[in-house]
Amino acid sequence: MVWNTQLDWVIVRFGGEIGIKSEWTRRAYERLLLKNIKSALKHFDNTYDEIVSIRGRIYVRTCDPEKVASTLTRVFGVSSASPAKQTNSNIEEIACTAMQLAEATIHSRNTFAVRCHRVGKHDYSSMDICRLVGQDILTKLESRKIHVDLTNPRHTVSIEVRDDKAYVFAESLQCPGGFPVGSQDKVVCLLSGGIDSPVACWLAMKRGCTILPVYFDNAPLTDETTTARALDTAKKLFEWSIGYPRKVYIVPNGKNLQTFIKDAPRRFTCLLCKRMMYRIAEHIAENERAQGVVTGEAIGEQASQTITNLRVLDEAATSYPIHRPLLGFDKTETEAIAKRIGTFEISVREAKDCTAAPDKPATKADLRKVKEAEERIDIPNLVEEAVRAAKILTV
C-alpha cells in the first residue's frame, strides 16, 4: 500500500491574525482568502473537485493534494496546508485510517507521536484518540521497534476531527501567513532589482497590500541588464499575488542623475537621486490612487541610509508616507527571506552597477545644504518630465 495514493483533501489553515479580528472583518478576510486561493489554484493548473469553507478552515477535495498544498505555500493569509485523508468521525474509523498512515510512513527504530485537534460534540476526547491510535501503532508495528516521543518525534500522525468528518495527515507545509492580498490598499514600491527592495515588496504584500513596482532606469549610467533583472524580480513577486494587476512603471532617471552630477556637490548625488525618486513616486501614487511608498532601505545599509540621511530623504516626501519594512533588518535576515521567496538568485545576477555613485558620499548630510543644492536645479521640471516619460508594462 502506498499512503499517498489515498490522500484526497487538503486542510487549509488561516494566518493567526485573521482569527483575532472582529467578526465582520474576519468574515471579509476569509471570503477574500477563498477568492485568492481559487485564483492561485487556477493559475498554477491545479484541479480540484470541491472547496468547503467553514469558520477557521478551508478544505479542498482534489486528486492531487500534494500539488495543491504546494501551491498554497504562495498564498498570503494561509498559515499551513496539509494533504490529508478524509474519513468519518467514528473513532474506530479514525484509528483504522491512522494505522494505515503509520504503516506507510513510520520506519524501523524511529520515534513517533499522535496529535489530535477536535471541534464539535463527540463521545470521546482528543486524548482518547491519541491513546487509542498510539497503542494501536505500538502493538501492530511492534516488530519495527518504534517508540513514542512526544517532545521531538521523527514522525507525527496528525488527526483533525470536525463535527462528522475527520482528517488524517502526516505533514503540514508552512505557508506565508499574514493577511490576504487585497485586504489593504495599494502601495507604490521602489524596485531596483537588488536583494533588498523585492523583499520589502514581499513584506508589504504579506500585510495585505497590492503593490505597484516602480523601477528607475538610470541609463546611460546603467544598461539593459539592470532593467531586465528588476523586471524579473517583479515577475517573481507577482507569483505571490495571483489575480491582481501585474503592472510595472519604468521611469527614465539617467537625465536627472547627469544633472545632479553636473550642477550639485558630488557627495550629494545619491541623496538627490533618492529624493527625486520619492517625488516621482508620489506623483505615481496620486495617479494610481495608492496610499504610500515602500522602499527597501535599512538603517546603515548604504551611505544614503544612515539615520541622518534617512531624515534628509524623508523631507522630500510631502504627500505620502514612506514605508520601510526592512528598517531594522540586517543583510543576513534580508537574504534569508529573498532565498525563501525566490528573488535572491535573480537579484545576484550580474548586472551593470550605476556609475553615478560618488567615491565619497555624504553619510551625515546637512538638510539645509542639500536643499540649497536643489535650489540651483529645476526640480519640478525634472519630476514632470520623468513622470510624463514613464512607461507602463504588464509583466
N, C-alpha and C positions, 0 to 999 in steps of 0.2 A: 504493500500500500504506500502510495506517495501522498503525504498530507496536503501538499499544495494544490493538488487537483480537486480537493474538497472545499477549498475556500470559495465563498460565494458572496460575501458582503465586505464593505469597508466601514469601519466605525470612524466617524469624523468628530473630533473634539474641538470646542471653541477655545480661543485665547482667553486666559483667565480674566482679563479686564472686562470682557464683554459681559460676563456673568454678574458683575457688581454694578452694572449700570441700572438706571431706573427702568421700570417695566416697559414703558413706551420706547425708550432708547434701545433697550435690549432687543425688543422685537424688530425694530427698524434695522439694527445691525445684523440680526440673524437673517432677515429677508435679503439684505444686500449681500451677505456672505453666500447665501444659497445661489443668488444670481451669478456671483463671481466664480463659484465652483463650477456651475454649469458651463460658463464661458470657457474656463480653463480646460475642462474635460473635452469640450468640442474642439477647441483649438489644437490640442495635442492628440487628437484622434483616439480618444478613449470611448469605448462602448459601454453602456450601462442599460439596465432594464428598468430600474426604479430608483427614485431618491425619496427617502422618507425624512421629513424634518419635524422634529419634536423639540420640546424645551431642552436646551443644553446639548443636543446631539443632532447630527445628520447621519443617516445610514444610506449607503449606496449599494444596491444589488447589481453585481456585474460578473461576467465570466472571466475577467482579468483583474482581480482585486489588487494584485501587486503593482500593476501599471497605474491603476487609479490612485493608489496610495502614494506612489512616487510623484505623480502629477500634483497632488495636493501639497507636497512639500514646497511648492512655489506659490501658494495662495495665502496672502496675509489674512489674519483672523482665525486661521486654523492652527491649533497648538500641536496636535498629533493625529496620526491616522493609522489604523490597524487593519490589515487584511484578516478576515475572520470567517469562521464557520457558524452559521445560524442554526439553532435548534430551539425547541420549546423550553419552557421554564420548569418542566418536570425534573426533579433533582436527579433521578436515575438517568434520564436522557442527557442531562448536562455531564454527569460523571462518565457516561459512555463516550461522548464526543471528546471530552478532555483526555480520556485514556488513549484514544486514537492519536491525538496530538502528541501526547507523551511518548508513545511508542515510536512515532516517526521522528521526533526531534531530540530526545534525551539519550545521549550516548553513554557507553560504559564508563563507570568510575567518575561520572560528573555529578554536580550538585544541582538541586532544583528547588523551586518554591512554587506555591499555588497562591494566586491573588484573586480576590473576588470583589466586585463592586455591584451593589444591588439597589434597584429602585422599584418600589411598588410593594404590594402586600403578598407575602408568601408564607407557607407554613414551615419555613426554615430560615436560618440566618446565613449571612455571608460566611461566618466562621464554620457553620455546619458543612457548607460546600467545600471549604478548604480542607477540613478534616477528612471528609469522605473521599475526595479526589486524591489528596495526598497519601492516604492509607492505601487506596486502590493502586496507585502508581508504585508505591514501595513493595506491595505484595506481588503484583503481576510482573514487575520488572526486577525482581529480586536477583536474578542471575546477572544483571548488569552492574551490580554492586554500587548503586547510586545511593545518595543520602540527601537529606533536607538541609538547606542553608537559607535561612530567612533574611540574612544580612546582605550577602553578596553571592547570590546563586548564579551558576553558569547558564541555566535555563529557567524560564518562568512560564508556567501555564496560567494564563490570564482568562478570567471569566467575567463577563458583564451581563447581568440579569436585569431586564427592564420589562416589568409587567409580565405578559405571557410569552415573551421571547428571551432567548439567551444567546450570547455570542462567545465563542471560544477562540482565543488567538495566542500567538507566540511572540509577536513583536509589535512595537509601536514606533513608527517613523516620526522623528521630530520635525515639526513644521515651524514656520517663522513666527507664529503668534501675532501679536499686535492687533490692529483694527482692520476691517475690510477696506481695501482701496475704494475711494469714493465716499467714505463716511466723513471726510474732511474736504475742505475746498482745495482748489488748485494752487500750486506754488510754482514760481519760476525758479529753475535750478541752473546755476552756472556750472557747466560741464566742460572740463578741459580734456578729459580722456586719460588723465593721470590716475593714480591709485585712490586719492582722497575723494575727489568730487563725485565719482559714481557711488561710493559708499554713503556719502551724505544724501544723495538722491534716494538710495535704497532705504535709509533710515526714515526719511520723510514719508515714503510710501508705506513703511511699516506702521506709521501712526495714522494711516488712512488717507493721506494726501494723494491726489493725482499730480503728476509732475509735467512740467513743460521745460525740457532741457534747452539751454541757450549756449551755443558754442561760439567763442570769439576767434575768428580766423585772423591770425597775425601775419599772414603773407604780405610782403615777401620775406619777412623775418622768420617765418617757418615755411613748411611746404605741405604738400597734399598728404604726406604720411601722417602728420599730426591730425589733420581733419578726418582721415579715414579711421584712425584709432578712436577718436571721440565718437564718431557715428556708430562704430561697432560696439562701444560700451553702451550707447543709448539703446541699440537693438537688444543687447543682453538685459538691460534694465527693464525694457518693456515686456520681456517674458514673465516678469513678476506682476504685471498689471494687464492681463489679457482682457479684452473687451473695452479698453479705454483708448483714447487717441494716442497715436504714435508719432506725434509731431515734434520736430526739432527746428529751432531757429539757428541759422548760421549768420553771424554778424561780422562784416568786414571791420577789422580793427588795426590793420597794418598802418594805414594813414595816420591814425591817432597816435600810435607809438612813434612814428617818424617825426611827428610834430613835437611830441614831448622831448625826444632826444635832441631835437634842433633848438627848441625855444625854452627849455627848462633845465634846472640843475640835474645832472645825470643821476645823482644819488636818489632823486625822487621818481625816476622813471616808472618803477613797478607800482609805487603808490598811486601815481597819477593814472596809470593804466587801470588799476583795480577800481579807483574812484569813478573812472569813466564807465567801467563795466556796470557798476551799481546804478549809475544814472540811466544807462540804456536799458538795463533790466527793469527799472521802474517804469519806463515808457511801455515796454512789452507787457509788464504785469497789468498796467492800466488798460491797454488794448485788449488783453486776453481775460480781463476780469479775474485775475489771480489775487491772492491775498498776502503774498510775501515773497521774499527772495531767499533761496537756500544756497549756501556756499560750503565748500569742503575745508574751510580754514580751521586750523587748530592752533592753540597758543604756542608760539615759538617754532612752529613747523618750518617757516621761512622767514627771511628778514622782514617781509611786509606783514608778518603775522605776530610780531611781538605785541604784548598787551597795549603798549603805547600806540603802535601803528594801527592796531585794530580800531582804536578810538578815532584816529585820523580817517580811516576808511569809512567808519560809520557816519561821520559828519556829512558825507556826500549823499547819503540816502535820506531824502526829506519826506517821502510819501509812504514808503513801505518798510516793514521791519526786515532786518537781516537775520536769518536763522542759521545757526552754525551747529549742526548736530554733532560734529567731531571736536568741539571746542576743547574738551578735556582728554581726548584720546591721545595715546602715543602711537607711533608708527606701527609697532608690532600689533596692537589691537586693531588698527585700521586694516592692515594687511590680512589679518585672520578673517575679517568679515569679507574682504574683497575676494579671497580664495573661496570662501563658502558660497558666495552669490554668483561666481563665475566671471567676474570682471578683471581679476588680477592678471591672468595670462594675457588679456588684451592690453591692459594698462602698461605692462612692462615690455611690450613690443617695441622694437627700435623705431624711433621717430625723431625728426629733427627738433631739437630744443629751440626755444625762442632766443634769438641772438640780441634782443634788446636789453636783457638784464645787465645792469651796471656791475663793474668789478667791486665797487664798494658801496652797496646800497645803504640807505639810512635805516637804522634799526630803532631809533627813537626820534622820529621826525617831529618837528615843531609845526603844529597845525597852522599857525599863523603864516609861517614861511611857505608851506605847501599851498595855501590859498593865494598868497602873493604870486607864486609861480603860475597858478592857474589864471590869474587876472591878466597875464600877458598873452593868453591864448583864448581864442573864441570858442570856449567850451560848448555853449548852447548850439552853435552851428555844427560842430563836430558830432554832437549827440544826434541832432536832427538828420544829418547826412547818413550816419551809421544805421539809424532805425529805418530810414527810407530805403537803404540799400540791402537790408536784411533779407535773406532767403528763407523760405519755409519749406522743409522737406518732410515727407512721410516715410518712415523707415520700417 
